[in-house]
């Protein structure tokens, strides 16, 4: 599809259509000082934050929302009306919403499999777009978003809000100024407890959900719904989500790239891990969780002179015995979500989105960075100025960081059946290029799994192949099997175009 195909209001007369579109915003849009009209697509969980941001910005009104769950749609529309004094138009089909003359920007918090297509369609319709992380469900979708932004000259911000965090911005500048010497390696962490999403099964789709529009680009499965909880738990099913490497990960991989000054895809990627521990957790050796993304995965990214390692742990992360990380994060319990930069003269650690700490080589604090963010406000400002350089989380940055998750999981998916012993894994890692101590990272991962009751002889880790990638062409080198994972099978008419056809 070289251009969005939008349904017209064929069942309405011209007069009726005019009446429908005559919302209070339209009158204000004729004023030179009028507000920008926002359309929020996907109004559940994270969508509530989008709504709150635009309601809280004096430069915007929410003139439309798109939501496939009628209960959520009604609730959000009423909330918005109570806050801004008029009710937004409510749609199930976003293409109809994009026809509204009062819509200037589109902000999406849909499930991941919709992210890129919402952004592409919005920009093709002449709207600026804010797209939640990960900006895409696969690599080529991200490339399409970048191409659409350039072709239609639209602002496109990605929801990697650390880019607007005062703490993170100051910490990255500190690194760039040589605050901890030469820095070529960073470790991203997503030590974040994720319980089982329930047994794989055949479950009813909620009657208040339009499943056709919820599925959108994703092909129908048989059975249609295989998880107990309809909303949110799609994150852990690869048909729709990208696991925590693609959910939480893009925040930290983005900061890691940013701090290291990396502006490209990696050259080589290798992952190992699995969806482990739920049999022990449920005390049932035959238990099959409905999720199929890894809850434990370590990915090594080689960029030549620099490298990044990202570690995801979904089992209990309490009582950690990772001494150095415990010191750097000042905690032995609970989640550790952040980034560690390893410099020749010390460390910089992103502890939270609004707090970073610099240490010397003896792990003594030398400087702290604090301060929050207004990522949505930054997006609105760029929409007004029409200056793409003002965007803190511009779409190309989001594409590079989301692609790290996609490339890491491709290595995992290709090696999913390659179950190895710990000794075999150690041997393979000897040949993996990295600035990390690969053996030590594997050892810490194994200790974590055993502490959570994982029998690694019965449930061994899977080890993916080391994949060589062409950062410019955005394809794997001599690996057509891996290339197939750079896109997906789409369901008409919800097909995301490739970058050359936006």
Secondary structure, DSSP 8 states (H G I E B T S, - for coil): --S------TTS-HHHHHHHH--HHHHHHTSTT--EEEEEE--SHHHHHHHHHHHT-TTEEEEEEE-SBHHHHHHHHHHHHHHHSS--EEESSHHHHTT-TT--EEEE---HHHHHHHHHHHHHTT-EEEE-SSS-SSHHHHHHHHHHHHHTT--EEES-GGGG-HHHHHHHHHHHTTTTS-EEEEEEEEE-------B-------TTB-HHHHHTTB---SSS--SS-SSSGGGGSTTT--HHHHHTHHHHHHHHHHHHT--S--SEEEEEEES-SHHHHHT-TT--BS--S-SEEEEEEE-SS-EEEEEEE-S---S---HHHHHHHT-SSS-EEEEEEEETTEEEEEEETTEEEEEETTS-EEEEEE----HHHHHHHHHHHT-GGG-TTBHHHHHHHHHHHHHHHHHHHHTTT-EE-HHHHHHHHTTS--SS-HHHHHHHHHHHHHHTT--TTTS-EEE---EEEETTTTEETT-HHHHGGGS--B-TT-----GGG-
